[in-house]
Amino acid sequence: MNTLQELNELKEETRILSKNARDAKAGVDSLLRQRERLKARLFNKHRFNATVKDAEMKAKADEELMMLDEKIEKAELEFGNKWAEYEAHKIHIELLRSYHSTKRAELQQGI
């Protein structure tokens, strides 16, 4: 973190990690919206031949919904990993900043 080039590299790495985390979150949100639309469509499909409660249960037990739930779980895990990587990077930057502040103070005091 001594040169402008190192600062720019950290900035670019932060931008990339942040973008990856946001993109992963957007993917999870999109899948959740798809799930709600699918659930509504399946409920309407089953509602013609069953009670409201039965239609809800049949919609929840549908194979297509279960497959989408698996995709959501994978996407949530991916988002969690990317967010953790981004947070670790931010902590690394804070530690570097703290180290350099301490070093600068020591140099000023002649330690």
DSSP file (Angstrom, degrees, kcal/mol; ACC not computed):
  #  RESIDUE AA STRUCTURE BP1 BP2  ACC     N-H-->O    O-->H-N    N-H-->O    O-->H-N    TCO  KAPPA ALPHA  PHI   PSI    X-CA   Y-CA   Z-CA
    1    1 A M              0   0    0      0, 0.0     6,-0.0     0, 0.0    99,-0.0   0.000 360.0 360.0 360.0  22.5    0.0    0.0    0.0
    2    2 A N        +     0   0    0      5,-0.0     2,-0.3     4,-0.0     3,-0.0   0.730 360.0  50.4 -87.5 -23.4    3.0    2.2   -0.5
    3    3 A T  S  > S-     0   0    0      1,-0.1     4,-1.8     0, 0.0     5,-0.1  -0.749  81.2-118.9-118.8 162.9    2.4    3.2   -4.0
    4    4 A L  H  > S+     0   0    0     -2,-0.3     4,-2.4     1,-0.2     5,-0.2   0.845 114.9  58.5 -63.9 -34.1   -0.4    4.6   -6.1
    5    5 A Q  H  > S+     0   0    0      2,-0.2     4,-2.2     1,-0.2    -1,-0.2   0.915 105.1  48.8 -63.4 -42.9   -0.3    1.4   -8.2
    6    6 A E  H  > S+     0   0    0      2,-0.2     4,-2.4     1,-0.2    -1,-0.2   0.892 111.0  51.0 -64.3 -38.8   -0.9   -0.8   -5.2
    7    7 A L  H  X S+     0   0    0     -4,-1.8     4,-2.5     2,-0.2    -2,-0.2   0.909 110.3  48.9 -63.3 -42.2   -3.8    1.4   -4.1
    8    8 A N  H  X S+     0   0    0     -4,-2.4     4,-2.5     2,-0.2    -2,-0.2   0.871 110.1  51.9 -66.2 -35.9   -5.3    1.2   -7.6
    9    9 A E  H  X S+     0   0    0     -4,-2.2     4,-2.5     2,-0.2    -2,-0.2   0.918 111.0  47.1 -65.3 -42.7   -4.9   -2.6   -7.5
   10   10 A L  H  X S+     0   0    0     -4,-2.4     4,-2.5     2,-0.2    -2,-0.2   0.910 112.1  50.9 -63.0 -41.9   -6.7   -2.8   -4.2
   11   11 A K  H  X S+     0   0    0     -4,-2.5     4,-2.3     2,-0.2    -2,-0.2   0.923 112.0  46.4 -61.3 -45.2   -9.4   -0.5   -5.5
   12   12 A E  H  X S+     0   0    0     -4,-2.5     4,-2.4     2,-0.2    -2,-0.2   0.902 112.4  49.8 -66.0 -41.6   -9.9   -2.7   -8.6
   13   13 A E  H  X S+     0   0    0     -4,-2.5     4,-2.6     2,-0.2     5,-0.2   0.901 111.1  50.0 -63.2 -40.5   -9.9   -5.9   -6.6
   14   14 A T  H  X S+     0   0    0     -4,-2.5     4,-2.6     2,-0.2     5,-0.2   0.913 110.0  50.8 -63.0 -43.0  -12.5   -4.4   -4.2
   15   15 A R  H  X S+     0   0    0     -4,-2.3     4,-2.5     2,-0.2    -2,-0.2   0.918 112.0  46.7 -60.8 -44.4  -14.6   -3.4   -7.2
   16   16 A I  H  X S+     0   0    0     -4,-2.4     4,-2.6     2,-0.2    -2,-0.2   0.932 114.2  46.2 -65.5 -46.7  -14.5   -6.9   -8.7
   17   17 A L  H  X S+     0   0    0     -4,-2.6     4,-2.2     1,-0.2    69,-0.2   0.900 113.8  49.1 -64.3 -40.2  -15.3   -8.6   -5.4
   18   18 A S  H  X S+     0   0    0     -4,-2.6     4,-2.6    -5,-0.2    -1,-0.2   0.921 112.0  48.6 -64.1 -44.3  -18.1   -6.2   -4.7
   19   19 A K  H  X S+     0   0    0     -4,-2.5     4,-2.9    -5,-0.2     5,-0.2   0.913 110.4  51.3 -63.0 -43.2  -19.6   -6.7   -8.2
   20   20 A N  H  X S+     0   0    0     -4,-2.6     4,-2.2     1,-0.2    -1,-0.2   0.910 111.8  47.0 -60.8 -42.2  -19.4  -10.5   -7.9
   21   21 A A  H  X S+     0   0    0     -4,-2.2     4,-2.2    61,-0.2    -2,-0.2   0.920 113.6  47.5 -66.3 -43.7  -21.2  -10.4   -4.5
   22   22 A R  H  X S+     0   0    0     -4,-2.6     4,-2.5     2,-0.2    -2,-0.2   0.909 112.1  50.2 -64.3 -41.4  -23.9   -8.1   -5.9
   23   23 A D  H  X S+     0   0    0     -4,-2.9     4,-2.0     2,-0.2    -1,-0.2   0.906 110.3  49.8 -63.2 -41.3  -24.3  -10.2   -9.0
   24   24 A A  H  X S+     0   0    0     -4,-2.2     4,-2.0    -5,-0.2    55,-0.2   0.901 111.3  49.3 -63.7 -40.3  -24.7  -13.4   -6.9
   25   25 A K  H  X S+     0   0    0     -4,-2.2     4,-2.6     1,-0.2    -2,-0.2   0.902 109.1  52.1 -65.2 -41.0  -27.3  -11.6   -4.7
   26   26 A A  H  X S+     0   0    0     -4,-2.5     4,-2.4     1,-0.2    -1,-0.2   0.874 107.7  53.1 -62.4 -36.9  -29.2  -10.5   -7.8
   27   27 A G  H  X S+     0   0    0     -4,-2.0     4,-2.2     2,-0.2    -1,-0.2   0.909 109.5  47.6 -63.9 -42.5  -29.2  -14.1   -9.0
   28   28 A V  H  X S+     0   0    0     -4,-2.0     4,-2.3     2,-0.2    -2,-0.2   0.938 112.2  49.6 -63.1 -46.5  -30.7  -15.3   -5.7
   29   29 A D  H  X S+     0   0    0     -4,-2.6     4,-2.1     1,-0.2    -2,-0.2   0.896 110.1  51.1 -60.7 -40.7  -33.3  -12.6   -5.8
   30   30 A S  H  X S+     0   0    0     -4,-2.4     4,-2.4     1,-0.2    -1,-0.2   0.921 110.0  49.0 -62.7 -44.5  -34.2  -13.5   -9.3
   31   31 A L  H  X S+     0   0    0     -4,-2.2     4,-2.3     1,-0.2    -1,-0.2   0.880 109.3  52.9 -63.8 -37.3  -34.6  -17.1   -8.4
   32   32 A L  H  X S+     0   0    0     -4,-2.3     4,-2.0     2,-0.2    -1,-0.2   0.895 109.5  48.5 -65.4 -39.2  -36.8  -16.2   -5.5
   33   33 A R  H  X S+     0   0    0     -4,-2.1     4,-2.1     2,-0.2    -2,-0.2   0.913 110.9  50.8 -65.6 -41.2  -39.1  -14.1   -7.7
   34   34 A Q  H  X S+     0   0    0     -4,-2.4     4,-2.7     1,-0.2    -2,-0.2   0.895 108.0  54.0 -60.4 -39.6  -39.2  -17.1  -10.2
   35   35 A R  H  X S+     0   0    0     -4,-2.3     4,-2.8     1,-0.2    -1,-0.2   0.917 107.7  48.9 -62.4 -44.1  -40.2  -19.3   -7.3
   36   36 A E  H  X S+     0   0    0     -4,-2.0     4,-2.1     2,-0.2    -1,-0.2   0.908 112.8  47.4 -63.8 -41.7  -43.1  -17.1   -6.3
   37   37 A R  H  X S+     0   0    0     -4,-2.1     4,-2.4     2,-0.2    -2,-0.2   0.917 113.8  47.8 -64.9 -42.3  -44.4  -16.9   -9.8
   38   38 A L  H  X S+     0   0    0     -4,-2.7     4,-2.9     2,-0.2     5,-0.2   0.915 110.2  51.9 -64.6 -43.2  -44.1  -20.7  -10.3
   39   39 A K  H  X S+     0   0    0     -4,-2.8     4,-2.4     1,-0.2    -1,-0.2   0.911 111.2  47.6 -60.4 -42.8  -45.8  -21.3   -6.9
   40   40 A A  H  X S+     0   0    0     -4,-2.1     4,-2.4     2,-0.2    -1,-0.2   0.908 112.7  48.8 -64.6 -42.1  -48.7  -19.1   -8.0
   41   41 A R  H  X S+     0   0    0     -4,-2.4     4,-2.1     2,-0.2    -2,-0.2   0.920 113.3  46.6 -64.4 -43.7  -49.0  -20.8  -11.4
   42   42 A L  H  X S+     0   0    0     -4,-2.9     4,-2.5     2,-0.2     5,-0.2   0.884 110.5  53.1 -66.3 -38.5  -48.9  -24.3   -9.8
   43   43 A F  H  X S+     0   0    0     -4,-2.4     4,-2.1    -5,-0.2    -2,-0.2   0.944 110.2  47.3 -60.8 -47.2  -51.5  -23.2   -7.2
   44   44 A N  H  X S+     0   0    0     -4,-2.4     4,-0.8     1,-0.2    -1,-0.2   0.883 111.2  52.3 -62.0 -37.8  -53.8  -22.0   -9.9
   45   45 A K  H  < S+     0   0    0     -4,-2.1     3,-0.5     1,-0.2     4,-0.2   0.927 116.6  37.9 -63.4 -45.2  -53.3  -25.2  -11.9
   46   46 A H  H >< S+     0   0    0     -4,-2.5     3,-1.1     1,-0.2     4,-0.4   0.703 101.5  75.2 -80.5 -20.1  -54.2  -27.4   -8.9
   47   47 A R  H >< S+     0   0    0     -4,-2.1     3,-0.6     1,-0.3    -1,-0.2   0.786  84.9  64.7 -65.8 -27.6  -57.0  -25.1   -7.6
   48   48 A F  T 3< S+     0   0    0     -4,-0.8    -1,-0.3    -3,-0.5    -2,-0.1   0.797 114.2  30.2 -65.5 -27.3  -59.4  -26.2  -10.3
   49   49 A N  T <  S+     0   0    0     -3,-1.1     2,-0.3    -4,-0.2    -1,-0.2   0.269 121.6  37.6-116.5  10.3  -59.4  -29.8   -9.0
   50   50 A A  S <  S-     0   0    0     -3,-0.6     2,-0.0    -4,-0.4     0, 0.0  -0.939  84.0 -84.8-152.9 170.4  -58.8  -29.4   -5.2
   51   51 A T     >  -     0   0    0     -2,-0.3     4,-2.8     1,-0.1     5,-0.2  -0.243  51.7 -99.7 -71.5 170.5  -59.6  -27.3   -2.1
   52   52 A V  H  > S+     0   0    0      1,-0.2     4,-2.3     2,-0.2     5,-0.2   0.935 124.7  46.5 -59.1 -47.6  -57.4  -24.2   -1.4
   53   53 A K  H  > S+     0   0    0      1,-0.2     4,-2.3     2,-0.2    -1,-0.2   0.914 113.4  48.6 -63.6 -43.2  -55.3  -26.2    1.2
   54   54 A D  H  > S+     0   0    0      1,-0.2     4,-2.8     2,-0.2     5,-0.2   0.905 110.3  51.7 -62.7 -41.0  -54.9  -29.2   -1.2
   55   55 A A  H  X S+     0   0    0     -4,-2.8     4,-2.3     2,-0.2    -1,-0.2   0.901 109.6  50.1 -63.4 -40.1  -53.9  -26.9   -4.0
   56   56 A E  H  X S+     0   0    0     -4,-2.3     4,-2.3    -5,-0.2    -2,-0.2   0.932 112.8  46.3 -62.4 -45.6  -51.3  -25.2   -1.8
   57   57 A M  H  X S+     0   0    0     -4,-2.3     4,-1.7     1,-0.2    -2,-0.2   0.901 112.8  49.2 -65.6 -41.7  -49.9  -28.6   -0.7
   58   58 A K  H  < S+     0   0    0     -4,-2.8     4,-0.4     1,-0.2    -1,-0.2   0.894 111.0  50.6 -64.9 -38.7  -49.8  -29.9   -4.3
   59   59 A A  H >< S+     0   0    0     -4,-2.3     3,-1.0    -5,-0.2     6,-0.2   0.917 110.8  48.6 -64.5 -42.6  -48.0  -26.8   -5.5
   60   60 A K  H 3< S+     0   0    0     -4,-2.3    -1,-0.2     1,-0.2    -2,-0.2   0.813 112.2  49.4 -66.7 -29.7  -45.4  -27.1   -2.7
   61   61 A A  T 3< S+     0   0    0     -4,-1.7    -1,-0.2    -5,-0.2    -2,-0.2   0.446  82.5 124.9 -89.4  -0.4  -44.8  -30.8   -3.6
   62   62 A D    <>  -     0   0    0     -3,-1.0     4,-1.9    -4,-0.4     3,-0.2  -0.330  63.5-133.9 -65.7 140.1  -44.4  -30.2   -7.3
   63   63 A E  H  > S+     0   0    0      1,-0.2     4,-2.3     2,-0.2     5,-0.2   0.867 104.6  55.7 -61.7 -39.8  -41.2  -31.5   -8.8
   64   64 A E  H  > S+     0   0    0      1,-0.2     4,-1.9     2,-0.2    -1,-0.2   0.886 108.3  48.3 -63.0 -39.2  -40.5  -28.3  -10.8
   65   65 A L  H  > S+     0   0    0     -6,-0.2     4,-2.2     2,-0.2    -1,-0.2   0.883 109.8  52.4 -68.7 -38.5  -40.7  -26.2   -7.5
   66   66 A M  H  X S+     0   0    0     -4,-1.9     4,-1.8     2,-0.2    -2,-0.2   0.893 108.5  50.5 -64.9 -39.3  -38.4  -28.6   -5.8
   67   67 A M  H  X S+     0   0    0     -4,-2.3     4,-1.8     1,-0.2    -1,-0.2   0.904 110.4  49.4 -65.1 -40.4  -35.8  -28.3   -8.6
   68   68 A L  H  X S+     0   0    0     -4,-1.9     4,-2.3     1,-0.2    -2,-0.2   0.879 107.1  55.8 -65.8 -37.0  -36.0  -24.5   -8.4
   69   69 A D  H  X S+     0   0    0     -4,-2.2     4,-2.3     1,-0.2    -1,-0.2   0.880 105.4  52.1 -61.3 -38.2  -35.5  -24.8   -4.6
   70   70 A E  H  X S+     0   0    0     -4,-1.8     4,-2.2     2,-0.2    -1,-0.2   0.908 109.0  49.8 -64.3 -41.3  -32.3  -26.7   -5.2
   71   71 A K  H  X S+     0   0    0     -4,-1.8     4,-2.6     1,-0.2    -2,-0.2   0.900 109.9  51.6 -62.5 -40.1  -31.1  -24.0   -7.6
   72   72 A I  H  X S+     0   0    0     -4,-2.3     4,-2.6     2,-0.2    -2,-0.2   0.919 108.2  51.2 -63.6 -43.4  -31.9  -21.3   -4.9
   73   73 A E  H  X S+     0   0    0     -4,-2.3     4,-2.1     1,-0.2    -1,-0.2   0.921 112.0  46.5 -60.1 -44.3  -30.0  -23.2   -2.3
   74   74 A K  H  X S+     0   0    0     -4,-2.2     4,-2.3     1,-0.2    -1,-0.2   0.914 112.8  49.6 -63.9 -42.3  -26.9  -23.4   -4.5
   75   75 A A  H  X S+     0   0    0     -4,-2.6     4,-2.6     1,-0.2    -2,-0.2   0.881 109.6  51.7 -65.3 -38.1  -27.2  -19.8   -5.5
   76   76 A E  H  X S+     0   0    0     -4,-2.6     4,-2.5     2,-0.2    -1,-0.2   0.892 109.9  49.3 -66.0 -39.1  -27.5  -18.8   -1.8
   77   77 A L  H  X S+     0   0    0     -4,-2.1     4,-2.3     2,-0.2    -2,-0.2   0.916 111.4  49.2 -64.4 -42.4  -24.3  -20.7   -1.0
   78   78 A E  H  X S+     0   0    0     -4,-2.3     4,-2.5     2,-0.2     5,-0.2   0.923 111.6  49.1 -62.5 -44.1  -22.5  -19.1   -3.9
   79   79 A F  H  X S+     0   0    0     -4,-2.6     4,-2.9   -55,-0.2     5,-0.2   0.922 109.7  52.3 -61.0 -43.7  -23.6  -15.7   -2.7
   80   80 A G  H  X S+     0   0    0     -4,-2.5     4,-2.2     1,-0.2    -1,-0.2   0.904 110.8  47.3 -59.4 -42.5  -22.5  -16.5    0.9
   81   81 A N  H  X S+     0   0    0     -4,-2.3     4,-2.1     2,-0.2    -1,-0.2   0.914 113.9  46.5 -65.9 -43.0  -19.1  -17.5   -0.3
   82   82 A K  H  X S+     0   0    0     -4,-2.5     4,-2.1     2,-0.2   -61,-0.2   0.884 112.7  49.9 -68.7 -37.2  -18.7  -14.4   -2.5
   83   83 A W  H  X S+     0   0    0     -4,-2.9     4,-2.7    -5,-0.2    -1,-0.2   0.909 110.2  50.7 -66.8 -39.9  -19.9  -12.1    0.2
   84   84 A A  H  X S+     0   0    0     -4,-2.2     4,-2.5    -5,-0.2    -2,-0.2   0.896 109.8  50.6 -63.5 -40.0  -17.5  -13.7    2.7
   85   85 A E  H  X S+     0   0    0     -4,-2.1     4,-1.9     2,-0.2    -1,-0.2   0.909 111.5  48.1 -63.9 -41.8  -14.6  -13.2    0.2
   86   86 A Y  H  X S+     0   0    0     -4,-2.1     4,-2.1   -69,-0.2    -2,-0.2   0.919 112.6  48.1 -64.6 -44.4  -15.6   -9.5   -0.2
   87   87 A E  H  X S+     0   0    0     -4,-2.7     4,-2.2     1,-0.2    -2,-0.2   0.900 110.1  52.0 -64.2 -40.6  -15.8   -9.0    3.6
   88   88 A A  H  X S+     0   0    0     -4,-2.5     4,-2.3     1,-0.2    -1,-0.2   0.887 108.8  51.6 -62.4 -38.1  -12.4  -10.7    4.1
   89   89 A H  H  X S+     0   0    0     -4,-1.9     4,-2.2     2,-0.2    -2,-0.2   0.912 108.6  50.1 -64.8 -42.6  -11.0   -8.3    1.5
   90   90 A K  H  X S+     0   0    0     -4,-2.1     4,-2.2     2,-0.2    -2,-0.2   0.890 110.6  50.0 -63.4 -38.9  -12.4   -5.3    3.3
   91   91 A I  H  X S+     0   0    0     -4,-2.2     4,-2.5     2,-0.2    -1,-0.2   0.908 108.1  53.8 -64.6 -41.5  -10.9   -6.5    6.6
   92   92 A H  H  X S+     0   0    0     -4,-2.3     4,-2.3     1,-0.2    -2,-0.2   0.909 108.5  49.3 -58.1 -43.4   -7.5   -7.0    4.8
   93   93 A I  H  X S+     0   0    0     -4,-2.2     4,-2.7     2,-0.2    -1,-0.2   0.914 110.1  50.7 -64.0 -42.8   -7.7   -3.4    3.7
   94   94 A E  H  X S+     0   0    0     -4,-2.2     4,-2.6     2,-0.2    -2,-0.2   0.901 110.2  50.0 -61.9 -40.6   -8.5   -2.2    7.2
   95   95 A L  H  X S+     0   0    0     -4,-2.5     4,-2.7     2,-0.2    -1,-0.2   0.910 111.1  48.9 -64.7 -41.6   -5.6   -4.1    8.6
   96   96 A L  H  X S+     0   0    0     -4,-2.3     4,-2.7     2,-0.2     5,-0.2   0.927 111.7  49.3 -61.8 -44.2   -3.2   -2.6    6.0
   97   97 A R  H  X S+     0   0    0     -4,-2.7     4,-2.2     1,-0.2    -2,-0.2   0.921 112.8  47.2 -61.2 -44.3   -4.5    0.8    6.8
   98   98 A S  H  X S+     0   0    0     -4,-2.6     4,-2.4     2,-0.2    -2,-0.2   0.916 111.6  50.8 -63.6 -43.7   -4.0    0.3   10.5
   99   99 A Y  H  X S+     0   0    0     -4,-2.7     4,-2.6     1,-0.2    -2,-0.2   0.929 112.3  46.1 -59.9 -46.8   -0.5   -1.1   10.0
  100  100 A H  H  X S+     0   0    0     -4,-2.7     4,-2.4     2,-0.2    -1,-0.2   0.856 111.3  52.1 -69.2 -33.8    0.5    1.8    7.8
  101  101 A S  H  X S+     0   0    0     -4,-2.2     4,-2.3    -5,-0.2    -1,-0.2   0.922 112.2  46.2 -64.7 -43.3   -0.9    4.3   10.3
  102  102 A T  H  X S+     0   0    0     -4,-2.4     4,-2.5     2,-0.2    -2,-0.2   0.922 112.8  49.9 -63.9 -44.3    1.0    2.7   13.1
  103  103 A K  H  X S+     0   0    0     -4,-2.6     4,-2.3     1,-0.2    -2,-0.2   0.906 110.9  49.4 -61.5 -42.6    4.2    2.6   11.1
  104  104 A R  H  X S+     0   0    0     -4,-2.4     4,-2.2     1,-0.2    -1,-0.2   0.918 111.2  49.2 -63.9 -43.4    3.8    6.3   10.2
  105  105 A A  H  X S+     0   0    0     -4,-2.3     4,-1.7     1,-0.2    -2,-0.2   0.900 110.7  50.9 -63.0 -40.5    3.2    7.2   13.8
  106  106 A E  H  X>S+     0   0    0     -4,-2.5     5,-2.9     1,-0.2     4,-0.7   0.896 109.9  49.8 -64.4 -40.1    6.3    5.2   14.9
  107  107 A L  H  <5S+     0   0    0     -4,-2.3     3,-0.5     1,-0.2    -1,-0.2   0.891 109.6  51.0 -65.9 -38.6    8.4    6.9   12.2
  108  108 A Q  H  <5S+     0   0    0     -4,-2.2    -1,-0.2     1,-0.2    -2,-0.2   0.844 113.4  45.2 -66.8 -32.4    7.3   10.3   13.4
  109  109 A Q  H  <5S-     0   0    0     -4,-1.7    -1,-0.2    -5,-0.2    -2,-0.2   0.536 114.2-118.0 -87.9  -6.8    8.1    9.4   17.0
  110  110 A G  T  <5       0   0    0     -4,-0.7    -3,-0.2    -3,-0.5    -4,-0.1   0.758 360.0 360.0  78.6  25.3   11.5    8.0   16.0
  111  111 A I      <       0   0    0     -5,-2.9    -4,-0.2    -6,-0.2    -5,-0.1   0.461 360.0 360.0 -86.2 360.0   10.7    4.5   17.2
